[in-house]
Amino acid sequence: MLINVNIILRVVGAIFFGYVGLCMGAFMAEGDSGTTAAILWTAPPVLSAIFGAIAGPFLFLEPLRRFQQWTNGIEPIQFVLGTCGLVAGLLVAALLTPALITLPSVGGVLAPFVVSAVLGALGVAAMVNRGEQFAGFFSRNPPLAGKGTGRVSHQIVLDTSAVIDGRMADIVQTGFIMATLVIPRFVLDELRYIADSPDSLRRNRGRRGLEILGRLQQEAPVPIQVSDVDFEDARDVDSKLIRLAKSMDCPLMTNDFNLNRVAELEGVRVLNVNHLANAVKAVVLPGEEMEVHIIQEGKESGQGVGFLDDGTMVVVEGGRRYLNEQLEVIVTRVLQTVAGRMIFAAPKAVG
């Protein structure tokens, strides 16, 4: 298919530039005769046609490729808003054209084109700069949505902390997440910066994040998209993430407590893996019996501490003397904290 397109573009280029060369030759041969006229009528069209046949594919395909690369870095809402702004600017320019063409001399010819270009550019800039507000408006007023109807997002923006956290990759593998995972380019840059850190702990975290991204690209059942959208005027990565999620009208996945709070205040939906982990933990009620391995002392005198398989801490009153032993306990109360769920229990009475 590519060969056929190249041939067509070469033929079109040869015809177009050949015609241009013919016009040039005719203009230069005006008033001449004989050999000079024959050369001027022949050489420019032939040379121009040869040039068009050689340069045709490059002159047509290369701009098309660059335009496609440029549009790939633009979010759909920005593209739509920019088009609407361009159309609005050109419509205003069309209304002004009858008055502009009455200008004397060259001004009547150039003014409509200049005004159209200026108003079109202003329309695009005005609409694109208001992209976040439009996205927020449509997110608050979803079309054809009944009362209480939730929106299903087809994209999720990933934070650096969510990428480094290996649980996110495991959740994706289960199939519970069916949306495209969007990884901003500035998050990749931050991961590379962390991976090159002189601090061994930060370096290992950064390399772990890059490994998880590689695993997602190879094994994830959902598409992985790298977004080149950036906000140069933003203060930090967190601000860029919030603005990107708002402009795309999609949730932000993070484990960062501060980013979570700020995003919620900005009206961005947040998917927090820690909240998900707490939500899927087994429900334990006071009076239930369980078995726990006491591994350390508690903060209070006589307390022993153990952990369930899901990481839930179990504080056993009077469990200190059962250190490093398996103990049957009865749940006395369950406490939900910001850090997670804590279970308080007492040793089960024997007999």
ABEGO torsion letter per residue (X at the ends): XAAAAAAAAAAAAAAAAAAAAAAAAAAAABGBBEAAAAAAAAAAAAAAAAAAAAAAAAAAAAAAAAAAAAAAABBAAAAAAAAAAAAAAAAAAAAAAAAAAABBEAAAAAAAAAAAAAAAAAAAAAAAAAAAAAAAAAAABBBGBBBGBBBBBABBBBBAAAAABAAAAAAAAAGABABBBBBBAAAAAAAAAAAABABAAAAAAAAAAAAAAAAAAAABABBBBBBABBBAABABAAAAAAAAAAAAGBBBBBABAAAAAAAAAAGBBBBBAAAAAAAABBBBBBGBBBBBBBABBBABBGBBBBBBAAGBBBBBBGAAAABGBBBBBBBABBBBBAAEBBBBBBBBBBX
